[in-house]
Amino acid sequence: MKYTKVTRAFRELTVFELYAILRLRSEVFVVEQNCVFLEPDNKDQKCHHIMLYLGDELVAYSRLVPAGVSYAEVSIGRIITAASVRGTGAGKILVQASIDECKQIFGQQPIRIGAQAYAIKFYELLGFKVDGEHYDEDGIDHVEMIRN
C-alpha cells in the first residue's frame, strides 16, 4: 500500500482535514474503544498533526505535542489507525514518521508516550521503553514509555 503523509501545524489544517482527524479519533477512541470522554482536549492547537492517507481517506493519525503540554518531554499522542489498515504496517509507518517529525520540529530529544498496555511490544520495536507504572485511563490499561 502506498500511503501519503501530511504534517501540519494546527493553524495550517484545512477544515476538511480537521473534520477527518476528529472523526477518525472519535471512531476509534470513543465508539470502538467505548470511552466516553471529551476527545478534543484543547491541546490540538499547540500541536503538529501527522496524517497518513490511503488515496483520499485518512487512515492513520498522530499529534506531536511540545514539551510541557502533556509531559515535561516532547510527546506523541492520539496515535491511531483505522480498522481498515490494521495489520498492514500503517501503524509502524505512522509512528516512525512521527518520531522523525519530532526530531525535525523539536530537535533531538527524548519522546514520551502514554501507551495502551497491549501495544507495549509494538512500541518497544520502535525504540520506546516502559517508564513508569501501569495506570487506568478511561477503563484502558496504559503505561508511559520513553524513547531517548
DABEL-V969948 format. One record per backbone hydrogen bond with DSSP energy under -1.0 kcal/mol. CO is the residue of the C=O (numbers start at 1). NH is the residue of the N-H. E is the energy in kcal/mol with one decimal. If there is no record, write none. Layout:
CO	NH	E
CO	NH	E
This chain:
4	53	-3.1
6	51	-3.1
8	49	-3.2
9	12	-1.6
10	13	-1.5
14	18	-2.6
15	19	-2.3
16	20	-2.2
17	21	-2.5
18	22	-2.7
19	23	-2.5
20	24	-2.5
21	25	-2.7
22	26	-2.1
23	27	-2.8
24	28	-2.2
25	29	-2.5
26	31	-2.5
27	32	-2.8
28	33	-2.0
29	35	-1.0
35	37	-1.0
37	39	-1.2
43	46	-2.0
44	47	-1.6
47	10	-1.4
48	64	-3.2
49	8	-2.0
50	62	-1.8
51	6	-2.7
52	59	-2.8
52	60	-1.4
53	4	-2.4
54	57	-1.7
57	54	-2.4
59	82	-3.4
60	52	-2.8
61	80	-2.6
62	50	-3.0
63	77	-2.9
64	48	-1.7
65	75	-2.5
66	69	-1.6
71	68	-3.2
74	112	-2.6
75	65	-3.4
77	63	-2.7
80	61	-2.4
82	85	-2.0
85	88	-1.7
89	93	-2.3
90	94	-2.8
91	95	-2.7
92	96	-2.5
93	97	-2.3
94	98	-2.3
95	99	-2.4
96	100	-2.5
97	101	-2.6
98	102	-2.3
99	103	-2.0
100	104	-2.0
101	105	-3.1
102	106	-3.1
103	107	-1.4
111	147	-2.3
112	76	-1.2
113	145	-2.5
115	143	-2.2
116	119	-2.3
117	120	-1.7
119	123	-2.2
120	124	-2.5
121	125	-1.7
123	128	-2.2
124	127	-1.8
129	146	-2.6
135	142	-3.2
137	140	-1.4
140	137	-2.3
141	117	-3.1
142	135	-2.4
143	115	-2.6
144	131	-3.0
145	113	-2.6
146	129	-2.5
147	111	-2.4
